[in-house]
Amino acid sequence: MSRKSTKASLPEAESETPSMKDFETIFQRLQEIVRELESGTVTLDQGMQLFQEGVRCSNACRSMLETARHTLHKWQNGEAEPIPLPADEQGEAF
């Protein structure tokens, strides 16, 4: 079975802030890799390459989730800057 050519681009630098779309794309690719490995139809070499790519995807997702968790924790503790509302929405109730 040949590898699919559609790969999620992983953030290369820690300073990059991946978006939620990036997370979803990378997580989807990780799921594809797991399915390919579990299928048992890849060669050893392909399996090793897929495994390495899966580890990179897993690490990228874990990093994004940890960043989100940290941000939520800061918001819960009142340590984060309040999110400014557009002028026309200030004072409106939800």
C-alpha positions in Angstrom: 0.0 0.0 0.0 1.5 3.3 -1.0 1.5 6.3 1.4 -0.9 9.1 0.8 0.8 12.2 -0.5 -1.4 14.5 1.6 0.5 15.3 4.7 -0.3 17.9 7.3 2.5 20.4 7.6 3.9 20.3 11.1 5.0 23.5 12.9 8.8 23.7 12.5 9.5 26.3 15.1 8.3 26.6 18.7 7.5 30.3 18.1 4.8 29.4 15.5 1.2 29.5 16.9 -0.7 26.8 15.0 -4.4 27.4 14.6 -7.2 25.0 15.5 -7.5 24.1 11.8 -3.8 23.0 12.0 -4.6 20.8 15.0 -7.5 19.2 13.2 -5.5 18.6 10.1 -2.5 17.1 12.0 -4.8 15.0 14.2 -6.6 13.7 11.1 -3.3 12.7 9.6 -2.3 10.9 12.8 -5.6 8.9 12.6 -4.8 8.0 8.9 -1.3 6.8 10.0 -2.8 4.6 12.7 -5.2 3.1 10.2 -2.4 2.4 7.7 -0.2 0.8 10.4 -3.0 -1.3 11.7 -4.0 -2.5 8.3 -0.8 -4.6 8.2 -0.3 -4.0 4.5 2.7 -1.7 4.7 6.3 -2.8 4.4 8.7 -2.6 7.3 10.3 0.5 5.8 7.0 2.2 5.1 5.9 1.3 8.6 9.0 2.8 10.1 8.5 6.0 8.1 4.8 6.2 9.1 5.7 5.6 12.7 8.2 8.4 12.7 5.6 10.8 11.1 3.0 9.6 13.6 5.3 10.5 16.5 5.9 14.0 15.0 2.1 14.4 14.6 1.5 13.2 18.1 4.1 15.6 19.6 2.6 18.5 17.6 -0.9 17.8 18.8 0.2 17.3 22.4 2.1 20.6 22.3 -1.0 22.5 20.9 -3.3 20.9 23.6 -0.9 21.8 26.4 -0.8 25.4 25.1 -4.6 25.5 25.0 -4.8 24.0 28.5 -2.3 26.6 29.9 -4.2 29.4 28.3 -7.5 28.2 29.8 -5.9 27.8 33.2 -4.7 31.4 33.0 -8.2 32.6 32.0 -9.8 30.7 34.9 -7.4 32.2 37.4 -7.9 35.7 36.0 -4.3 36.0 34.9 -5.0 36.5 31.2 -5.9 39.8 29.6 -9.6 40.2 29.0 -10.7 39.6 25.4 -11.9 43.0 24.1 -15.3 43.1 22.6 -16.1 45.1 19.4 -17.7 48.5 20.3 -21.1 47.4 19.1 -21.2 44.4 21.4 -20.0 46.0 24.7 -22.7 45.9 27.3 -24.9 43.4 25.5 -26.0 40.4 27.5 -25.5 36.9 26.1 
